[in-house]
């Protein structure tokens, strides 16, 4: 997914965001604070790992803190 600005992402000093990804088959759906912000299909990987990559779009003081990271295996609906 290319970098894109979204009104769903909170910005500013002490801003907090809840980010999520739903992986279902080859479809990855991305969420920010409960709002869908992107969706892509990719069938290159059938399994793997996940982690956090953070990058500032500007130079200067920038910090982040991951408060919680978790995953759920969803069963048949």
C-alpha positions as CSV (number, residue, x, y, z in Angstrom):
1,X,0.0,0.0,0.0
2,X,1.4,3.4,-0.9
3,X,1.8,6.1,1.7
4,X,-1.4,8.2,1.8
5,X,-2.9,10.7,4.2
6,X,-6.1,9.8,5.9
7,X,-8.6,11.7,8.1
8,X,-9.0,8.5,10.1
9,X,-5.4,8.8,11.4
10,X,-5.0,11.1,14.5
11,X,-2.1,13.5,14.3
12,X,-0.4,15.9,16.6
13,X,1.3,15.8,20.0
14,X,0.3,12.8,22.1
15,X,-2.1,11.5,19.3
16,X,-3.0,7.9,19.6
17,X,-4.2,5.5,16.9
18,X,-5.5,1.9,16.9
19,X,-4.3,0.2,13.7
20,X,-5.6,-3.2,12.4
21,X,-5.1,-5.5,9.5
22,X,-7.5,-8.3,8.5
23,X,-5.9,-11.0,6.4
24,X,-8.5,-13.2,4.7
25,X,-7.3,-15.4,1.9
26,X,-5.2,-13.2,-0.4
27,X,-7.0,-10.0,0.7
28,X,-5.5,-7.6,3.3
29,X,-7.7,-4.9,4.7
30,X,-6.2,-2.1,6.7
31,X,-8.0,-0.1,9.4
32,X,-7.2,3.0,11.4
33,X,-9.3,3.8,14.5
34,X,-12.1,1.6,13.2
35,X,-12.2,3.0,9.7
36,X,-11.1,1.0,6.6
37,X,-8.3,3.0,4.9
38,X,-7.0,0.5,2.3
39,X,-7.4,-2.9,0.8
40,X,-5.0,-5.0,-1.4
41,X,-4.8,-8.5,-2.8
42,X,-1.5,-10.4,-2.6
43,X,-1.2,-14.1,-3.1
44,X,2.6,-14.2,-2.9
45,X,2.7,-15.4,0.7
46,X,0.5,-18.1,2.2
47,X,1.9,-17.6,5.7
48,X,4.4,-15.4,7.5
49,X,5.1,-13.1,10.4
50,X,4.0,-9.6,11.3
51,X,5.7,-6.6,13.0
52,X,5.8,-2.8,13.2
53,X,7.6,-0.5,10.8
54,X,7.3,3.3,11.6
55,X,8.6,6.1,9.5
56,X,8.2,9.9,9.8
57,X,7.4,11.8,6.7
58,X,9.4,14.8,8.0
59,X,12.7,15.4,9.8
60,X,12.7,16.4,13.4
61,X,11.7,15.0,16.7
62,X,9.5,12.0,16.4
63,X,8.7,9.2,18.8
64,X,6.3,6.3,18.9
65,X,5.3,3.6,21.4
66,X,3.6,0.4,20.7
67,X,1.2,-0.2,23.7
68,X,-0.2,-3.6,22.6
69,X,0.2,-6.0,19.7
70,X,-1.9,-9.1,19.2
71,X,-3.5,-11.3,16.6
72,X,-6.5,-13.6,16.4
73,X,-7.1,-16.6,14.3
74,X,-10.6,-16.3,13.0
75,X,-12.6,-19.4,12.3
76,X,-15.3,-20.1,9.8
77,X,-18.3,-17.7,10.0
